[in-house]
Amino acid sequence: MTECNQETFSFASHCSRRVVASFTAGQVSTDGGALLLRQADRKIGLLKRVASCFTDRRSPLLVTHKLTEMLSQRIYGLALGYEDLNDHEQLRRDPLMAVLAGRRKLEEPLAGKSTLNRLELPGGSPRYHKIDYSPAKIDALLCDLFIESHSEAPEQIVLDLDATDIPLHGHRPERFFHGYYDSYCYLPLYIFCGDQLLCARLRASNVDGAAGALDEVKHIVAQLRASWPQVKIVLRGDSGFCREELMAWCEENHVDFLFGQARNKRLEKIAGKQMHEARLLHAETGNAARVFTEFDYQTHKSWARARRVVAKAEYLDKGENPRFLVTSITSDKWAARELYEQFYYQRGEMENRIKGAPGDRQGVSGASPLH
């Protein structure tokens, strides 16, 4: 029987240089880019601060894997795309992962999937689950990091709200079918300011898209104003967040809002003149035509007061395409067209951030419950 014990393999020479492949390098890793993440973490001390949000009730004399090592191992694993706990049965022996986790002796294996699972199933039997965390502290940490990233208080910040789907495979906790996304999924809530995340709340998909948004906004606004009392705050979101309780709270607490407004026959009738103008422009030029208008509008039942609505009467090759916004921002600050085309359109950047979120639209296959 042939014995394959060759340690080198020669390729064609390049000029005067030999090209040889060697298999004698020992342990290697394919995730060298993670060292850049480690440098960034050392600059802001993120993982140490995350660890301070946890409580470890294990006996120190019996602990083999420290809490900070376990958190670093799990978080770096997620950042590298290893979302399943089973991945760590191999990663625990990766020397680079040991460096990232802060392990001094690189030849010793890190925590396995069963040990790491204790981070993700808090509140269980006290005999097995002795590691807990404070959601409130983790939420506050996101805002603290955002505030610390500014050398001085900004004049205005825009908080972008959105909900998206995380498809599910198998029978997961709180598993529900969502008609819009046509799949079984979770429906997490995200709040961004620019490219910085201030809230990521995992939710079941059998809720309204704006469910829980007001509570999250209250906490974030309070923390921001504690550091920046004079900062102007604007909430921005699609029609899923056009809810009376959210708009009324903003008006009472001097927070501006800019939300999409679902179209209906009343709104389309009010903007009928502008739509007719857009149709004529399209017929004349052959190009997409837009005409903007604004008016005060109040629903029959759901709104407690009349509010400013901006309408985009757009006519395309395929026909009418009306869109509406509701806002507390006055026309002397933002005219109708600029409000829509410049201010509201900027939320598209936040949607790109969500698409790049780890695990988003890839399915959830790990062992984490719904928190």
C-alpha positions as a Markdown table, in Angstrom:
| # | Residue | x | y | z |
|---|---|---|---|---|
| 1 | Met | 0.0 | 0.0 | 0.0 |
| 2 | Thr | 1.3 | 3.4 | -0.9 |
| 3 | Glu | 2.4 | 5.6 | 2.0 |
| 4 | Cys | 1.6 | 9.3 | 1.5 |
| 5 | Asn | 4.2 | 10.9 | 3.7 |
| 6 | Gln | 5.7 | 13.5 | 1.4 |
| 7 | Glu | 6.4 | 16.7 | 3.3 |
| 8 | Thr | 7.2 | 19.0 | 0.3 |
| 9 | Phe | 5.9 | 19.4 | -3.2 |
| 10 | Ser | 7.8 | 21.2 | -5.9 |
| 11 | Phe | 6.3 | 23.5 | -8.6 |
| 12 | Ala | 7.7 | 24.9 | -11.7 |
| 13 | Ser | 10.5 | 27.4 | -11.0 |
| 14 | His | 10.0 | 31.1 | -11.3 |
| 15 | Cys | 13.0 | 32.7 | -13.0 |
| 16 | Ser | 15.9 | 31.6 | -10.7 |
| 17 | Arg | 13.7 | 30.9 | -7.7 |
| 18 | Arg | 12.4 | 27.5 | -6.6 |
| 19 | Val | 8.7 | 27.2 | -5.7 |
| 20 | Val | 8.0 | 24.6 | -3.0 |
| 21 | Ala | 4.9 | 23.8 | -1.0 |
| 22 | Ser | 5.6 | 22.6 | 2.5 |
| 23 | Phe | 3.3 | 20.8 | 5.0 |
| 24 | Thr | 5.5 | 21.2 | 8.0 |
| 25 | Ala | 4.2 | 24.4 | 9.4 |
| 26 | Gly | 2.4 | 22.9 | 12.4 |
| 27 | Gln | -0.8 | 24.5 | 13.6 |
| 28 | Val | -2.1 | 27.3 | 11.3 |
| 29 | Ser | -5.1 | 29.5 | 11.2 |
| 30 | Thr | -7.1 | 31.1 | 8.3 |
| 31 | Asp | -8.5 | 34.0 | 10.4 |
| 32 | Gly | -5.5 | 36.3 | 10.6 |
| 33 | Gly | -7.6 | 39.4 | 10.0 |
| 34 | Ala | -9.1 | 39.0 | 13.4 |
| 35 | Leu | -5.9 | 40.5 | 14.9 |
| 36 | Leu | -7.1 | 43.8 | 13.6 |
| 37 | Leu | -10.3 | 43.4 | 15.6 |
| 38 | Arg | -8.2 | 42.6 | 18.6 |
| 39 | Gln | -6.3 | 45.9 | 18.2 |
| 40 | Ala | -9.6 | 47.8 | 17.9 |
| 41 | Asp | -10.9 | 46.1 | 21.0 |
| 42 | Arg | -7.7 | 47.0 | 22.9 |
| 43 | Lys | -8.2 | 50.7 | 22.0 |
| 44 | Ile | -11.7 | 50.9 | 23.4 |
| 45 | Gly | -11.7 | 48.1 | 25.9 |
| 46 | Leu | -15.0 | 46.7 | 24.6 |
| 47 | Leu | -14.7 | 43.1 | 25.7 |
| 48 | Lys | -13.6 | 44.0 | 29.2 |
| 49 | Arg | -16.6 | 46.3 | 29.5 |
| 50 | Val | -18.9 | 43.6 | 28.2 |
| 51 | Ala | -17.6 | 41.2 | 30.8 |
| 52 | Ser | -18.5 | 43.7 | 33.5 |
| 53 | Cys | -22.1 | 43.3 | 32.5 |
| 54 | Phe | -22.0 | 39.6 | 33.5 |
| 55 | Thr | -22.1 | 37.9 | 36.9 |
| 56 | Asp | -20.0 | 34.7 | 37.4 |
| 57 | Arg | -21.1 | 32.6 | 40.3 |
| 58 | Arg | -18.7 | 29.7 | 39.7 |
| 59 | Ser | -16.2 | 28.7 | 42.3 |
| 60 | Pro | -12.9 | 30.3 | 41.4 |
| 61 | Leu | -10.9 | 27.2 | 42.5 |
| 62 | Leu | -12.9 | 25.1 | 40.0 |
| 63 | Val | -12.8 | 27.4 | 37.0 |
| 64 | Thr | -10.7 | 26.3 | 34.0 |
| 65 | His | -12.1 | 28.8 | 31.5 |
| 66 | Lys | -12.3 | 32.4 | 32.7 |
| 67 | Leu | -15.4 | 34.5 | 31.9 |
| 68 | Thr | -13.3 | 37.0 | 29.9 |
| 69 | Glu | -11.8 | 34.2 | 27.8 |
| 70 | Met | -15.2 | 32.6 | 27.1 |
| 71 | Leu | -16.7 | 35.9 | 26.1 |
| 72 | Ser | -13.8 | 36.8 | 23.8 |
| 73 | Gln | -13.9 | 33.3 | 22.2 |
| 74 | Arg | -17.6 | 33.6 | 21.5 |
| 75 | Ile | -17.7 | 37.2 | 20.4 |
| 76 | Tyr | -14.7 | 36.9 | 18.1 |
| 77 | Gly | -16.1 | 33.7 | 16.7 |
| 78 | Leu | -19.4 | 35.5 | 15.8 |
| 79 | Ala | -17.4 | 38.3 | 14.2 |
| 80 | Leu | -15.5 | 35.8 | 12.1 |
| 81 | Gly | -18.7 | 34.1 | 10.9 |
| 82 | Tyr | -18.8 | 31.1 | 13.3 |
| 83 | Glu | -22.3 | 31.6 | 14.7 |
| 84 | Asp | -22.9 | 28.0 | 15.7 |
| 85 | Leu | -21.6 | 26.8 | 19.1 |
| 86 | Asn | -20.6 | 23.5 | 17.4 |
| 87 | Asp | -18.0 | 25.4 | 15.5 |
| 88 | His | -16.0 | 25.8 | 18.7 |
| 89 | Glu | -15.3 | 22.1 | 18.9 |
| 90 | Gln | -12.6 | 22.8 | 16.3 |
| 91 | Leu | -12.0 | 26.5 | 17.1 |
| 92 | Arg | -11.1 | 25.7 | 20.7 |
| 93 | Arg | -7.8 | 24.3 | 19.4 |
| 94 | Asp | -7.0 | 27.1 | 17.0 |
| 95 | Pro | -3.9 | 29.0 | 18.2 |
| 96 | Leu | -5.1 | 32.3 | 16.8 |
| 97 | Met | -8.4 | 32.0 | 18.7 |
| 98 | Ala | -6.4 | 31.3 | 21.8 |
| 99 | Val | -4.5 | 34.6 | 21.2 |
| 100 | Leu | -7.8 | 36.5 | 20.7 |
| 101 | Ala | -9.2 | 35.0 | 23.9 |
| 102 | Gly | -6.2 | 36.1 | 25.9 |
| 103 | Arg | -5.0 | 32.6 | 26.7 |
| 104 | Arg | -1.3 | 32.5 | 27.8 |
| 105 | Lys | -0.7 | 28.9 | 27.0 |
| 106 | Leu | -1.7 | 28.6 | 23.4 |
| 107 | Glu | -1.4 | 24.8 | 23.3 |
| 108 | Glu | -4.2 | 24.4 | 25.9 |
| 109 | Pro | -7.7 | 24.1 | 24.3 |
| 110 | Leu | -10.3 | 26.8 | 24.9 |
| 111 | Ala | -13.8 | 26.2 | 26.1 |
| 112 | Gly | -16.0 | 23.7 | 24.2 |
| 113 | Lys | -19.6 | 24.1 | 23.1 |
| 114 | Ser | -21.1 | 22.9 | 26.4 |
| 115 | Thr | -19.1 | 25.3 | 28.5 |
| 116 | Leu | -19.9 | 28.3 | 26.1 |
| 117 | Asn | -23.5 | 27.3 | 26.3 |
| 118 | Arg | -23.6 | 28.6 | 29.9 |
| 119 | Leu | -23.2 | 32.1 | 28.5 |
| 120 | Glu | -26.4 | 31.7 | 26.4 |
| 121 | Leu | -28.8 | 30.0 | 28.7 |
| 122 | Pro | -28.9 | 32.1 | 31.9 |
| 123 | Gly | -31.7 | 31.7 | 34.4 |
| 124 | Gly | -31.8 | 28.0 | 34.3 |
| 125 | Ser | -30.9 | 25.5 | 37.0 |
| 126 | Pro | -28.6 | 27.1 | 39.6 |
| 127 | Arg | -26.6 | 24.0 | 39.6 |
| 128 | Tyr | -25.5 | 24.3 | 36.0 |
| 129 | His | -26.2 | 27.9 | 34.9 |
| 130 | Lys | -24.0 | 30.1 | 37.1 |
| 131 | Ile | -23.3 | 32.9 | 34.6 |
| 132 | Asp | -25.9 | 35.6 | 34.2 |
| 133 | Tyr | -25.9 | 39.0 | 32.5 |
| 134 | Ser | -27.7 | 42.3 | 32.9 |
| 135 | Pro | -29.5 | 43.4 | 29.7 |
| 136 | Ala | -29.8 | 46.9 | 31.0 |
| 137 | Lys | -26.0 | 47.2 | 31.5 |
| 138 | Ile | -25.4 | 45.9 | 28.0 |
| 139 | Asp | -27.9 | 48.4 | 26.5 |
| 140 | Ala | -26.3 | 51.3 | 28.4 |
| 141 | Leu | -22.8 | 50.2 | 27.2 |
| 142 | Leu | -23.9 | 50.6 | 23.6 |
| 143 | Cys | -24.9 | 54.2 | 24.3 |
| 144 | Asp | -21.8 | 54.9 | 26.3 |
| 145 | Leu | -19.6 | 53.8 | 23.4 |
| 146 | Phe | -21.5 | 56.0 | 21.1 |
| 147 | Ile | -21.2 | 59.0 | 23.4 |
| 148 | Glu | -17.5 | 58.4 | 23.9 |
| 149 | Ser | -16.8 | 58.3 | 20.2 |
| 150 | His | -17.6 | 62.1 | 20.0 |
| 151 | Ser | -15.0 | 64.6 | 21.1 |
| 152 | Glu | -17.8 | 67.2 | 21.6 |
| 153 | Ala | -21.5 | 67.2 | 21.7 |
| 154 | Pro | -23.1 | 67.1 | 18.3 |
| 155 | Glu | -25.8 | 69.7 | 17.4 |
| 156 | Gln | -28.2 | 67.0 | 16.1 |
| 157 | Ile | -28.4 | 63.3 | 15.9 |
| 158 | Val | -30.7 | 61.1 | 13.9 |
| 159 | Leu | -31.9 | 57.8 | 15.3 |
| 160 | Asp | -32.9 | 55.3 | 12.6 |
| 161 | Leu | -35.3 | 52.6 | 13.5 |
| 162 | Asp | -36.0 | 49.5 | 11.5 |
| 163 | Ala | -37.2 | 45.9 | 11.8 |
| 164 | Thr | -36.0 | 43.0 | 9.7 |
| 165 | Asp | -36.2 | 39.3 | 9.4 |
| 166 | Ile | -33.9 | 36.5 | 10.6 |
| 167 | Pro | -35.1 | 33.3 | 8.9 |
| 168 | Leu | -35.4 | 30.3 | 11.2 |
| 169 | His | -34.7 | 26.6 | 10.4 |
| 170 | Gly | -36.1 | 23.9 | 12.6 |
| 171 | His | -38.4 | 24.3 | 15.6 |
| 172 | Arg | -36.9 | 27.3 | 17.5 |
| 173 | Pro | -38.4 | 29.0 | 20.6 |
| 174 | Glu | -41.0 | 31.6 | 19.7 |
| 175 | Arg | -41.1 | 30.4 | 16.1 |
| 176 | Phe | -43.8 | 32.1 | 14.1 |
| 177 | Phe | -44.6 | 32.6 | 10.4 |
| 178 | His | -44.5 | 36.1 | 9.0 |
| 179 | Gly | -46.6 | 36.8 | 6.0 |
| 180 | Tyr | -44.6 | 39.8 | 4.6 |
| 181 | Tyr | -41.3 | 37.8 | 4.7 |
| 182 | Asp | -43.1 | 34.6 | 3.7 |
| 183 | Ser | -41.1 | 32.5 | 6.2 |
| 184 | Tyr | -40.7 | 31.5 | 9.8 |
| 185 | Cys | -38.4 | 34.1 | 11.3 |
| 186 | Tyr | -37.5 | 36.4 | 14.2 |
| 187 | Leu | -38.2 | 40.1 | 13.8 |
| 188 | Pro | -35.4 | 42.0 | 15.6 |
| 189 | Leu | -35.6 | 45.7 | 16.2 |
| 190 | Tyr | -32.5 | 47.9 | 15.3 |
| 191 | Ile | -31.7 | 51.5 | 16.2 |
| 192 | Phe | -28.7 | 53.1 | 14.5 |
| 193 | Cys | -27.2 | 56.5 | 14.6 |
| 194 | Gly | -25.1 | 56.8 | 11.4 |
| 195 | Asp | -23.0 | 53.7 | 11.4 |
| 196 | Gln | -23.1 | 53.0 | 15.1 |
| 197 | Leu | -25.5 | 50.6 | 16.7 |
| 198 | Leu | -27.5 | 51.7 | 19.7 |
| 199 | Cys | -30.0 | 48.9 | 20.0 |
| 200 | Ala | -30.5 | 45.4 | 18.7 |
| 201 | Arg | -33.5 | 43.7 | 20.3 |
| 202 | Leu | -34.4 | 40.2 | 19.3 |
| 203 | Arg | -38.2 | 39.7 | 19.0 |
| 204 | Ala | -40.6 | 37.0 | 17.9 |
| 205 | Ser | -42.3 | 37.8 | 14.5 |
| 206 | Asn | -45.9 | 37.7 | 15.8 |
| 207 | Val | -45.7 | 41.3 | 16.9 |
| 208 | Asp | -46.1 | 44.7 | 15.3 |
| 209 | Gly | -43.0 | 46.1 | 13.7 |
| 210 | Ala | -42.9 | 48.9 | 16.2 |
| 211 | Ala | -43.5 | 46.8 | 19.2 |
| 212 | Gly | -41.2 | 47.8 | 22.0 |
| 213 | Ala | -39.7 | 50.7 | 20.0 |
| 214 | Leu | -41.0 | 53.4 | 22.4 |
| 215 | Asp | -39.3 | 51.8 | 25.5 |
| 216 | Glu | -36.0 | 51.5 | 23.6 |
| 217 | Val | -36.2 | 55.1 | 22.5 |
| 218 | Lys | -37.0 | 56.4 | 26.0 |
| 219 | His | -33.9 | 54.8 | 27.4 |
| 220 | Ile | -31.6 | 55.9 | 24.6 |
| 221 | Val | -32.9 | 59.5 | 24.6 |
| 222 | Ala | -32.6 | 59.7 | 28.4 |
| 223 | Gln | -29.0 | 58.5 | 28.3 |
| 224 | Leu | -28.0 | 60.8 | 25.4 |
| 225 | Arg | -29.5 | 63.9 | 27.1 |
| 226 | Ala | -27.8 | 63.1 | 30.4 |
| 227 | Ser | -24.5 | 63.7 | 28.5 |
| 228 | Trp | -25.8 | 66.2 | 25.9 |
| 229 | Pro | -28.7 | 68.2 | 27.4 |
| 230 | Gln | -29.0 | 70.5 | 24.3 |
| 231 | Val | -28.7 | 68.0 | 21.5 |
| 232 | Lys | -31.5 | 67.9 | 19.0 |
| 233 | Ile | -32.8 | 64.4 | 18.3 |
| 234 | Val | -34.8 | 63.1 | 15.3 |
| 235 | Leu | -36.4 | 59.7 | 15.0 |
| 236 | Arg | -36.5 | 58.4 | 11.4 |
| 237 | Gly | -38.2 | 55.2 | 10.2 |
| 238 | Asp | -40.6 | 53.7 | 7.6 |
| 239 | Ser | -44.3 | 53.4 | 7.9 |
| 240 | Gly | -44.0 | 50.5 | 10.3 |
| 241 | Phe | -43.2 | 53.1 | 13.0 |
| 242 | Cys | -45.9 | 55.6 | 12.2 |
| 243 | Arg | -47.7 | 54.9 | 15.5 |
| 244 | Glu | -49.6 | 57.4 | 17.7 |
| 245 | Glu | -47.9 | 56.5 | 20.9 |
| 246 | Leu | -44.4 | 57.0 | 19.4 |
| 247 | Met | -45.3 | 60.3 | 17.7 |
| 248 | Ala | -47.2 | 61.6 | 20.8 |
| 249 | Trp | -44.2 | 60.8 | 23.0 |
| 250 | Cys | -41.9 | 62.6 | 20.7 |
| 251 | Glu | -44.1 | 65.7 | 20.7 |
| 252 | Glu | -44.2 | 65.7 | 24.5 |
| 253 | Asn | -40.5 | 65.3 | 24.9 |
| 254 | His | -39.2 | 67.7 | 22.2 |
| 255 | Val | -38.0 | 65.0 | 19.9 |
| 256 | Asp | -38.6 | 65.4 | 16.2 |
| 257 | Phe | -39.8 | 62.5 | 14.0 |
| 258 | Leu | -39.9 | 61.6 | 10.3 |
| 259 | Phe | -41.8 | 58.4 | 9.5 |
| 260 | Gly | -43.2 | 56.9 | 6.3 |
| 261 | Gln | -47.0 | 57.0 | 6.1 |
| 262 | Ala | -48.9 | 54.1 | 4.5 |
| 263 | Arg | -51.0 | 55.4 | 1.6 |
| 264 | Asn | -54.8 | 55.2 | 1.6 |
| 265 | Lys | -57.6 | 56.6 | -0.6 |
| 266 | Arg | -57.9 | 59.8 | 1.4 |
| 267 | Leu | -54.2 | 60.7 | 1.0 |
| 268 | Glu | -54.3 | 59.8 | -2.7 |
| 269 | Lys | -57.3 | 62.0 | -3.2 |
| 270 | Ile | -55.7 | 64.9 | -1.4 |
| 271 | Ala | -52.6 | 64.6 | -3.6 |
| 272 | Gly | -54.6 | 64.0 | -6.8 |
| 273 | Lys | -53.9 | 67.3 | -8.4 |
| 274 | Gln | -50.1 | 66.8 | -8.0 |
| 275 | Met | -50.4 | 63.3 | -9.4 |
| 276 | His | -52.2 | 64.7 | -12.5 |
| 277 | Glu | -49.3 | 67.1 | -12.9 |
| 278 | Ala | -46.8 | 64.3 | -12.7 |
| 279 | Arg | -48.7 | 62.3 | -15.3 |
| 280 | Leu | -48.6 | 65.2 | -17.7 |
| 281 | Leu | -44.9 | 65.7 | -17.1 |
| 282 | His | -44.2 | 62.1 | -17.7 |
| 283 | Ala | -46.2 | 62.1 | -21.0 |
| 284 | Glu | -44.3 | 65.2 | -22.1 |
| 285 | Thr | -40.7 | 64.1 | -21.3 |
| 286 | Gly | -41.0 | 60.3 | -21.2 |
| 287 | Asn | -39.1 | 60.3 | -17.9 |
| 288 | Ala | -40.1 | 59.6 | -14.3 |
| 289 | Ala | -41.9 | 62.7 | -13.0 |
| 290 | Arg | -42.2 | 63.9 | -9.4 |
| 291 | Val | -44.3 | 66.6 | -7.9 |
| 292 | Phe | -44.3 | 67.3 | -4.2 |
| 293 | Thr | -46.9 | 68.9 | -1.9 |
| 294 | Glu | -47.6 | 69.0 | 1.8 |
| 295 | Phe | -50.7 | 69.4 | 4.0 |
| 296 | Asp | -52.1 | 69.0 | 7.5 |
| 297 | Tyr | -53.7 | 65.6 | 8.0 |
| 298 | Gln | -55.4 | 63.6 | 10.7 |
| 299 | Thr | -56.7 | 60.1 | 10.6 |
| 300 | His | -60.3 | 59.4 | 11.6 |
| 301 | Lys | -59.4 | 57.4 | 14.7 |
| 302 | Ser | -55.8 | 56.5 | 15.4 |
| 303 | Trp | -54.2 | 60.0 | 15.5 |
| 304 | Ala | -55.0 | 62.4 | 18.4 |
| 305 | Arg | -54.1 | 65.5 | 16.3 |
| 306 | Ala | -53.4 | 66.8 | 12.8 |
| 307 | Arg | -49.8 | 66.6 | 11.6 |
| 308 | Arg | -47.7 | 67.7 | 8.7 |
| 309 | Val | -47.7 | 65.2 | 5.8 |
| 310 | Val | -45.4 | 65.4 | 2.8 |
| 311 | Ala | -46.6 | 63.8 | -0.4 |
| 312 | Lys | -44.5 | 62.6 | -3.3 |
| 313 | Ala | -46.7 | 62.3 | -6.4 |
| 314 | Glu | -44.6 | 60.2 | -8.8 |
| 315 | Tyr | -45.5 | 58.9 | -12.2 |
| 316 | Leu | -43.4 | 56.1 | -13.7 |
| 317 | Asp | -43.6 | 54.0 | -16.9 |
| 318 | Lys | -45.5 | 51.5 | -14.9 |
| 319 | Gly | -47.9 | 54.1 | -13.6 |
| 320 | Glu | -48.6 | 56.0 | -10.3 |
| 321 | Asn | -46.2 | 55.6 | -7.4 |
| 322 | Pro | -47.4 | 57.9 | -4.6 |
| 323 | Arg | -45.5 | 58.1 | -1.3 |
| 324 | Phe | -46.2 | 59.9 | 2.0 |
| 325 | Leu | -44.3 | 61.0 | 5.0 |
| 326 | Val | -45.5 | 62.4 | 8.4 |
| 327 | Thr | -43.2 | 64.6 | 10.4 |
| 328 | Ser | -42.9 | 67.1 | 13.2 |
| 329 | Ile | -40.2 | 69.0 | 11.4 |
| 330 | Thr | -41.6 | 72.3 | 10.1 |
| 331 | Ser | -41.4 | 73.6 | 6.5 |
| 332 | Asp | -39.2 | 76.5 | 7.4 |
| 333 | Lys | -36.5 | 73.9 | 8.4 |
| 334 | Trp | -37.0 | 71.4 | 5.6 |
| 335 | Ala | -39.1 | 72.0 | 2.4 |
| 336 | Ala | -41.1 | 69.1 | 1.1 |
| 337 | Arg | -38.9 | 68.0 | -1.7 |
| 338 | Glu | -35.6 | 68.3 | 0.3 |
| 339 | Leu | -37.1 | 66.6 | 3.3 |
| 340 | Tyr | -38.0 | 63.6 | 1.2 |
| 341 | Glu | -35.1 | 63.4 | -1.3 |
| 342 | Gln | -32.3 | 64.4 | 1.1 |
| 343 | Phe | -33.3 | 63.7 | 4.7 |
| 344 | Tyr | -35.6 | 60.7 | 4.4 |
| 345 | Tyr | -33.5 | 59.0 | 1.7 |
| 346 | Gln | -30.5 | 58.9 | 4.1 |
| 347 | Arg | -32.1 | 56.1 | 6.0 |
| 348 | Gly | -31.0 | 53.8 | 3.2 |
| 349 | Glu | -27.5 | 53.8 | 4.7 |
| 350 | Met | -28.9 | 52.3 | 7.9 |
| 351 | Glu | -30.6 | 49.6 | 5.9 |
| 352 | Asn | -27.2 | 48.7 | 4.5 |
| 353 | Arg | -25.9 | 48.4 | 8.0 |
| 354 | Ile | -28.7 | 45.9 | 8.9 |
| 355 | Lys | -27.9 | 43.8 | 5.8 |
| 356 | Gly | -24.3 | 43.5 | 7.0 |
| 357 | Ala | -25.3 | 42.4 | 10.5 |
| 358 | Pro | -23.9 | 39.0 | 11.5 |
| 359 | Gly | -26.5 | 36.2 | 11.0 |
| 360 | Asp | -29.0 | 38.5 | 9.3 |
| 361 | Arg | -30.8 | 36.6 | 6.5 |
| 362 | Gln | -28.5 | 33.6 | 7.0 |
| 363 | Gly | -30.8 | 31.8 | 9.4 |
| 364 | Val | -30.2 | 31.0 | 13.1 |
| 365 | Ser | -28.8 | 27.6 | 13.7 |
| 366 | Gly | -27.1 | 27.9 | 17.1 |
| 367 | Ala | -28.4 | 27.1 | 20.5 |
| 368 | Ser | -29.3 | 30.5 | 21.7 |
| 369 | Pro | -32.9 | 31.1 | 23.0 |
| 370 | Leu | -34.9 | 34.2 | 22.3 |
| 371 | His | -33.7 | 36.9 | 24.7 |
